[in-house]
Amino acid sequence: MMKKLLILAVLCLMGMAAKAQQNLSWGQGPQVASPDVHADNSVTFNLIAPEAQKVQITGDFLPPKKIEYQGNTYDTPGIVDLVKDEKGVWSFTSEPLKPELYTYNMIVDGVKIIDPLNVYNIRDINNLFSVLLIGGEKADLYKVNKVAHGTVSKVWYESPTAGLTRRCTVYTPAGYETSGKEYPVFYLLHGIGGDENAWSELGRAAQIMDNLIAQGKAEPMILVMTNGNISEEACPGETSNGFRVPTMMLPKTMEGSFETAFPDVVKFIEKTYRVKKDKAHRAIAGLSMGGFHSLFISINNPDLFDYIGLFSAAVDQQQADPNGFPNIYADRNGKIDQLFSKKPKLFWIGIGKTDFLYKNNNDLRAYLDSKHHKYTYLETEGGHIWRNWRIYLSEYAPLLFK
């Protein structure tokens, strides 16, 4: 009797395992895929949720919605409903999509989730997004192609000014390890709420640089992606503070501390890597808050960089902090004049037509024009979005160190 019971138990367990495998196959196998990219670049998104009452999708592949917040107008991703079939599979098929890296979420009965059938997702501040790449045209720069690849490292350094051991992300071009050559350096800064992972993950910076260098469109260079939150050691979850919830509301972001401490990372890079240590072989650029930082770092250190890039820069957004570093922001226009008296090789500005910082950047351009300061300007469609910042990096990097 005991033997029969044991055999019966084993058979039951095998049956349960087989049923679980069937369910797993149904959820992840060929019967249902998401996202499913078609020949014309339309995309079908699927979700298995037979008990759900309403399923929607939101993403930057949809026409944007406009919202008002604190007197500014912002573009936010559109939302559409999915349709449920008799098997409990909810589906939506998009229009043919242009080549681009897209992010999206499902919304199930009001709860936003990542696509459970898509293993590729990414964090932006405290949000997780599923990711979709449609290749072709400029988006081919964002792909991993069959070219020589650089190395991406997470590197810790001492910042005596900040009183912290901090981390940056460093890209060294293909061949750096064996060439013996010295390379120019490009410091690339993120926006508010971001960190040293933002440009390498959301910005596809390593893929862009690999492809531009392989095509002969950009000089081989070292790319240093700093953490612009000077009160933090590194990105959320990878510091001695443990698994704190990521937030945009961090102290000391735009009151002068980061600009004051920035020479620490330059000294570290020039001590640690084989680099050319002169103005002609240093570049800086950043998006939003990082563009703000790039502006004030360069004008307060006019002999440091020959190449300055402002990507949707948060011009005139400094914090009113009585304990900050007011001298960093004092006499901005006089410092701009001093910078241009040193004849930088490139001062580059990019902004989207519907960016909430459009007027601020236009005001900066008006001052530059009034003083006949030469700069390069690129205006794109859309607003304050990664889609634009990847374009700006792709346009700016080929102009460096020529």
PyMOL commands that set and color helices and strands:
alter all, ss='L'
color gray80, all
select helices_A, chain A and resi 2-28+137-142+176-179+198-201+205-214+257-272+279-281+289-300+326-329+332-341+358-370+386-399
alter helices_A, ss='H'
color red, helices_A
select strands_A, chain A and resi 36-37+43-48+55-59+65-69+72-76+78-81+83-84+89-93+100-108+111-113+121-124+127-134+151-159+164-172+185-189+222-225+282-287+307-311+346-352+376-380
alter strands_A, ss='S'
color yellow, strands_A
deselect
rebuild
show_as cartoon
